């Protein structure tokens, strides 16, 4: 199969960089229906611009390219061992080209393999079929939304919804709760794949497989079709909104299947995916490995642009912060302000924060901007280039952030999804601020980086290293200020109340 390597690399590249038409259409509806000039509308405008940038430049839509998961159907007689080897080689090649971020980490040593290969990565599922071609479907689902997967065992008591029984009414309560609990950490508006029944392990597999359906299809089972429609309608009444900022668009897809179960078990497994819903497929010629046909997209059809004009438009009311930042500057900020960062920014996520709890920082963090980000980086000669650089979910740093702010004088923390009470108290006590970037907007933010000035703690691997970046007009929204206010806490409380209302009416 002389064309197999090129076909697999093209599938990976297009999946990472070019959002499929059904997802574009769903996001277009979300953009059109959102209230103008709101924080959610601002987030959606950045998302639309980012989608266009990624397609134009063949760059990753989101820096977190997830754990590549392949679903394959092969004719009888096709050597699956050869295919598996070719997939691994294509994944490594795509990583080297910056189409995938190195995401495979040894669970014992913590070492990043650097090429997305390792024990059980990438994930590959094989099935035989009686057709002539080889079908390969790929989904790239990032860690932020993967962490918001959730599984229920019915009957259960759910926050704001009460008792959920072993029936479809109970299932619907679970699905509404699943959308609510994701908030901005799952990069709303998202989509959910659902399996009713099965066992714990296989239920999650079947739930993720539902994400391979197109967002505009109709379930062939009329009972499940009605359930999907009701969950879509009622979820978008919750007010979670884009990035959890509050708004009209919380869900862009709900896909449900039912599997037989044990009498003693009634599981509802939910696979949550973000707005950066990267899923494509191909039919390959079984003799040559060439792409005979694309699934989900028609390459001959012109890609519809998402953004109007320049996308995110500045109003003149933005607050410019140039690092190092002073306490006086931070104290003037309040929730809702749009901030433009200029100057030096340092990335730091899980490994960096854990390191700082026991060791001094490798750079001076007094007055610094600390960005929760694991970028995609490529080396060009002696210089590093940023290929994708959106924010990661900040809640993982909650055990560390207050101490880092207190001990090292960090003034600005940037991430997505917000942080908890301990960090909020530290912002107030020590004069710091939390800014929410737009999750998934990896190309939009990469364009703000003018130069990579250096890197520390490279032993943690590229995503977890501490990168020193020179940025200009890096845009983010104040969602936790130094006066004890948190947009995230407010939206979670308001949507919780609305969840009670929606649940009682359904």
Phi, psi and omega in degrees: 000085190292340183259003188299313183300314180294322181294316181294319178296321178293321177299313181297315182298311181294324179295320183286331192246342190231102183298134184293157186302322182293325178287320176302317181296317180295320178291328176298319177296317179300317180295317183292327186269346182288147180292125182298152174069011175268169178297323177294321178296320176299316179298317181294327178292322176293319178300315180298317178297318181296320178300317179294316180300317182298316180292321181296319188256003183055041179251155180303131178300314177234143181293334177271097182273010169069196174258107184305127182237118183252133172247121188235138171242125183237144174295156176301131178102344177284133184283106182288336177295317178297317180297317181297317178297318181294321178298315180298319179295322179291321178297315178297320179294318179295325177293317180297328180275356180083015176275336173235145172275140176296108190240000185267113185243131176296123185288345178267309185269340185079005183279134176277129182292336178086347183228012180068016176250148179171187181301117178065018171231136358290169178274128181227124176246127179250140167219149175269154171216176186260007176280168185277325185274172176257120178263128177232121175246142183228135173233135176247105186241114187290168183292328180299312179282329177299324179291344179263003167305151182207148180230134181247146173242110185271145003285156181210156172258124186246142176306131175069355184238344180074215186286131172246117185268181182274065178205178183294330176296320176293321177299315181298322176299319178299318183290322175296319178296321180298319178292317181296316185290340180289324180045220180278348181293333178266010180057062175295155001285135184246189177224150179236135168256137191226137168239123172266120178098208186063197176255183186297310184290308184289333177301320178293321178299313181294325178297315179294324179296334177295337178289352175276354172284153176284150184292339183260009180279172178238129181301130180294340176272114186299328179293315180288328177298318178294320178298314179301316182295319181294318180295319177301311183296313186285329177296324181280005170262354185287330179086020177296309176075173181301130179060018180073023181274356188091133181161188189272333186256109177246334185220133178249356179193143175220116184232121190235138168229161178236134178237150177298154186223171171286150178303327184276350186237141172219090181264145169238110184257130185236122173259111182268131175239152185274180178297331178280067190276088188264105184207121178218176179200165179218157166251120181260147171293125185290344179269318188254338185081003179286155178282115175275326185201142173269147172258146178076342183214155175243107183301338180282343182274133181297135180286125180284130179284146186266321187273147173264126181063231183270005180080246183287111184262133177282145183256345186095350179266001181293149177261125179269128175241125178248123182286145359288147186260142180264161176297322180301318178297318182294319183295339179280345183277151177220160180307132180104341178293141173264128185244141173247117181269134175229145178104211187275134177228141178245134173275149177193121178234218194306305185294321180296315181295318177297321179297318184290344177288339184237349186223150175292154180291151178285351179226166178280115182261007179292118183077013189277163170257121182247121188251120175286095187204137171243089190286164166268122184235144173229143179266126179244097187068240178263356184252147175266144176238140177274121180261337179194139189203055175275169182283151173260171182291123188282338187301335179295337181266003182304322179295341187249331198299318182299318180294319180296318178297312182297312189283329190240359173077023176299132181258328184230126174245132180238135177194209174218151174088352177081175181226179190265192186295324181296316178292319179302319178295321180293323177301318181287316185290324189246001176075065178223173184217149176249127177250137178261114170279176182264113183300136179088345186278058190289326178283321178303315182281329177299326180293340180278348181275117182270333182197143170268112188273339180172177179211140176234161176058039181296342179297344178278352183097161186303310182295328187264355179291166177259105182265137177258113188243141172260114186242159176222122178057048172283112188267133176206165186248134175291117178241348172220118185255183183273010180248013176090011181262141179222115175299323183297315178295321180295314181292319179299319179292315182294318180289331175297318177296319179293326176299320176299316181295311181297316181296322181286336181274344185268000000 
